[in-house]
Amino acid sequence: MNWDIVKGNWKQFRGKVQAQWGKLTDDHLDVIAGKRDELVGKIQESYGITKDEAEKQIKEFEARNKD
């Protein structure tokens, strides 16, 4: 998954992100704005998990949502 493309099409991707991580609010998604590192941080914060676990979840998400 190319995160430059995700940034450019964030409005389309944010629904998929929110479906995957339902605890993320609209405000979180506005801050994330397609930035992978912001997504990692917000997942960690919202779910109380480690950075490694958040990275693992994002990698699985990327695999399911390939271009």
Contacts in CASP RR format, 6 or more apart in sequence:
PFRMAT RR
TARGET T0000
AUTHOR 0000-0000-0000
METHOD contacts of the structure
MODEL  1
MNWDIVKGNWKQFRGKVQAQWGKLTDDHLDVIAGKRDELVGKIQESYGIT
KDEAEKQIKEFEARNKD
1 62 0 8 1.000
1 65 0 8 1.000
1 66 0 8 1.000
1 67 0 8 1.000
2 67 0 8 1.000
3 34 0 8 1.000
3 35 0 8 1.000
3 36 0 8 1.000
5 67 0 8 1.000
6 13 0 8 1.000
6 34 0 8 1.000
6 36 0 8 1.000
7 33 0 8 1.000
7 34 0 8 1.000
7 35 0 8 1.000
8 34 0 8 1.000
10 33 0 8 1.000
10 34 0 8 1.000
13 34 0 8 1.000
13 65 0 8 1.000
14 29 0 8 1.000
14 32 0 8 1.000
14 34 0 8 1.000
16 61 0 8 1.000
16 65 0 8 1.000
17 24 0 8 1.000
17 29 0 8 1.000
17 32 0 8 1.000
17 39 0 8 1.000
17 61 0 8 1.000
18 24 0 8 1.000
18 29 0 8 1.000
20 57 0 8 1.000
20 61 0 8 1.000
21 43 0 8 1.000
21 46 0 8 1.000
21 47 0 8 1.000
21 57 0 8 1.000
23 46 0 8 1.000
23 47 0 8 1.000
24 32 0 8 1.000
24 42 0 8 1.000
24 43 0 8 1.000
24 46 0 8 1.000
28 42 0 8 1.000
28 46 0 8 1.000
31 38 0 8 1.000
31 42 0 8 1.000
32 38 0 8 1.000
32 39 0 8 1.000
32 42 0 8 1.000
36 58 0 8 1.000
39 58 0 8 1.000
40 51 0 8 1.000
40 54 0 8 1.000
40 55 0 8 1.000
40 58 0 8 1.000
41 51 0 8 1.000
41 54 0 8 1.000
43 49 0 8 1.000
43 54 0 8 1.000
43 57 0 8 1.000
43 58 0 8 1.000
44 50 0 8 1.000
44 51 0 8 1.000
44 53 0 8 1.000
44 54 0 8 1.000
47 54 0 8 1.000
49 57 0 8 1.000
END
